[in-house]
């Protein structure tokens, strides 16, 4: 199984609009999945000014930008990138 990198924007706008909650992703991953996920907070991903991408909070799973990010969206993308079934 390959590794997946998750980066959550913790810039002011993203943080206030829900990124703080996204930082709990590590806590809800099952142990096998967690082994293959590299997780980090990013001071700012610089995506808020790009309206075509959507609204904050933003996160990236590998090179895929997730706008209006939720834990479910992140989990689904992580599972997809790992080749696991999504719930």
Protein Blocks (a to p, Z undefined) as FASTA:
>chain_A
ZZddddddfbfklmmnommmmmmmmmmpcfklmmmpccdddfbgolmmmmknopcdddde
hjbccehiafklmmmmmmmmnopacZZ
